[in-house]
């Protein structure tokens, strides 16, 4: 088996179905055998049954070169432990840890496996992740969060001097986004690892419940003498919408994971960092409270502005326009339609028919845009529209 794809799911069945569709397309283009493991952490949206109905041939084993395995946990065991469950059952020469809120292009696996085979002692590989507006996601490449690098991020120095090799090492923005380059930390949203490297270093550290486990694994791979690299082939990652990064819970869990990492790998400095990290948590919590109340006040003072229907421009076969317009009106959206991508649009969402466009075409269009319009994917056979923040069905 060439590749095993491991996906941990929690209440994202529509995004998961879209992700799986992109994986099948990419594997077909690459001409490889692939097995996919979906580990569901007890979702409340009937994800397991829904996916089993959506991909019956994959689940039943009728397609031996694209087999889908479903693992249903009785409780939420966390990201790292769920991935390790599938890792123990997988057989691929390469392992791809993949988030369900991602879309691969038809070229993704071809580009990545070619680069993997050309990299001696590959540890982990990351890719060029795009946000839903087509802009570059900084999490695509990161430097090792040493105490100094972490201080620069928490203090805001990395934001003030983003391209500095001294202050901006967390996101490595001084590197060219279009170059294949060695990096230190690979994001767990798309993390392709060599089986030999994982056999040496093990999987994720299950002490991390969520966040930080990808940093820990990346660092262990480096310390074992393997090489982590960045390949600029694009994928879409909805993280900006699917993760409430401004919430207190996110801030608290993220920085607590950072403390676990420091205690494990930099024990002499972890005590000194405890106070600054907790100060950062409380500062972020206060900022979040102010921001949320400001948004609530704005919605109260200007209700008409915030209740305006979402403008969606749909691009697909003319035979699907009527159905899309009818559905959009039922959803409370304001639609326009065309059979080709418009040169300009004032729509908030540019929705593509998944039957008429490849994922590569969608991402190429967004990457060349002004980043004011967000991507939407419309599945005509299901009458389902997926955008970064919501699903209409």
Secondary structure, 3 states (H helix, E strand, C coil): CCEEEEEEECCCHHHHHHHHHHHHHHHHHHCCCEEEEEEECCCCCCHHHHHHHHCHHHHHCCCCCEEEEEEECCCCCCHHHHHHHHHHHCCCCEEEEEECCEECCCCHHHHHHHHHHCCCCEEEEEEEEECCCCCECHHHCECCCCHHHHHHHHHCHHHHCCCCCCCCCCCCCCCCCCCCEEECECCCCEEEEEHHHHHHHCCCCCCCCCCCHHHHHHHHHHHCCCEEEEEEEEEEECHHHHCCCCCHHHHHHHHHHHHHHHHHHCHHHHHHHHHHHHHHHHHHHHHHHHHHHHHHHHHHHCHHHHCCCCEEEEECCHHHHHHHHHHHHHHCCEEEEECCCCCCCCCCEEEEECCCCCHHHHHHHHHCCCCCCEEEEEECCCCEEEECCCEEC
